[in-house]
């Protein structure tokens, strides 16, 4: 993907992206450099060792940030037998366990034409970009790599990490729709109603009304064949059980009764506003195009996306909330607790 300030890369659950943000005159150079990185890496052993050390330090930093680490634990518990549940950074053992030969073999297996997507946004001509890519991006031919289907959890699960933290960090949720499911727009609105801002049910009930948490919100992450819908809250350990119960109550209420007309209108307008404002960023446009192509989703214009949001009805929200939020739940907690002390909550 071509965007970002300078040159950089990032890795997410399903993709690794290399990107650059440049002037129009420098597009050929950017394509040349990025293509060389992908197709002709040297994997210098000294650089590899240095980067392994950096990643190990990053893993340590994540372990020291329980509000980040709890999301990894949640995903690991949601998909315990699938790579999608593994932490993006890896572990100390996995990061320290590969060498130059393994790096070369990995690139040869996965950096294939069938897996590659080039996305761009801004002052760029499509035909010119295609021509540059054909000249410079000399990846090996090959079909898209297949992966096993990420099956949903079929039983309630709990994971508790006993750690002497001042706050209990909580994630509670379910596996959900994939990135191209037609109900994803309704799910987006449910996310906004439940925990998408200061007007959301969770924020009002847990923070404003009761003062039990500084941070409380819901979130979604949609992938090729599955997704996750979750709720995060950080609270004092002595309030953890009460907060979990309140989260469960709000989830049950919205699953049983759906949302109000006022909530639908408010969150739908906010979603459309967020979309339009996000379109002002070429990086956001590039990322959206690339992600949709990678996950097999539709390439929709802003007007088409707003039409999809406008089409969501009260009946849609009640149906989707009932289907998604009635599934078996996963609870992940970091705090000064023995696992057995919270087992009764799932």
Buried (B, 14 or more C-beta within 10 A) or exposed (E): BBBBEEBEBEEEBBBBBBBBBBEEEEBBEBBBBBBEEBBEEEBEEEEBEEEBEEBBEEBEEBBEEBBEBBBBBBBBBBBEEBEBBBBEBBEBEEBBEBEEEEBEEEBEEEBBEEBBEBBBBBEBEEEEBEEBBEEBBEBEEBEEEEEEEBEBBEEBBBBBBEBEBEBBBBBBBBBBBBBBBEBBBBBBBBBBBBBBBEBBBBBBBBBEEBEBBEBBBBBBBBBBBBBBBBBBBBBEBEBBBEBBEBBBEBBEBBBEEBBEEEBBEBBBEBBBEEBEEBBEBBBBBBBBBBBBBBBEBEEEEBEEBBEBBEEBEEEBBBBBBBBBBEBEBBBBBBBBBEEEBBEEBB
